[in-house]
Amino acid sequence: MNTYEKRNSLLGMEFDRYLREHPEFTDKIPENAQVILLLEGDKDFNTWSTRVGKAQAEPNQPLLYVTIKKLAPAHSRIEELSLMAG
């Protein structure tokens, strides 16, 4: 998996989480749309993502460009753990 594929996978996961937390946005997504994720300020990734997204789309499938403008810093969701030295 190349760098852009990894980035796209991460953004896809974050987009899915965003939609679960903001279900009102799902109504704005056309049925059967090919979602093309873009990252504000990353021209090279956006060019790659647009090319791949268009190539994967079916004929006459609606395209939806989603520009992610800002990502919060990543953080762990672990609420509790224990350590044991061996």
N, C-alpha and C positions, 0 to 999 in steps of 0.2 A: 504494500500500500504506500503510495507516494505522499508527500507532504500535503498536497491539495486534497487528496482523498481523505486523509486523516482530518484535515480542517473541516471539510464538508460533512464528515460523519459527526464530528463534535457539534458543529452548528445545527445539524439536523436533530440531534438529541436535545439540544437547548431549545430549538424551535418547538419540538414536540412538548417539552416541559412548559414552555410559555403558553402554548395553546391549552394545555390542561389547566393552567392557572388563570387563563383569560379566555374562557370558552366563547365569549361573544365574538372573537375574531374568526372562529371557524365558519360563521355565517358569511363571512366576506370572501371565503375561498371557493371559487367555482368548482362544481362537481367534476371529478376526474382531472383536475388541473395538475400539470407538471410544475411543481414548485422548484424554482431556481433560487438558491440562497446566495446572497451577495453580502460582502462585508465592507462597510464604508471605509474608504481609504486604502483598500487593497486591490489595486487595479489588476495585477497579474492573476490573483485568485479569481476575481470577478470575471475576467476574460475566460479563464479555464472553466469556471462553473457554468457560464452562459453557453459555451460551446458544448460541454457535456450534456447539460440539461436539454438543449435543443436537439442534440443527436439522440437522446433517449426518448424524447416525446413521440407519441404516436401521431400520424397525420390528423390534422384538425383538432388535436388535443389543446385545450387552452393552456397558455403559459402564465404563470404567476411569479413575478420577481419580488422577492422579499429581501429588503436591505436591512441588515442588522447594523444598527448605528452604534450601539455600545453594549459591551459585555461587562457584567460585574466580575470582580475577582473571583476566581475559583476557590471553593472552600469545601472542607470535608463535611459530610452529613452525619458522621459518627457522633452519637450522643453519649456513648459510654463504652469503655473498653477496659481490659485488665492486661497486665504484663506479668510474665513469670520467667525468670532467668533459669536456664537449664544447666 
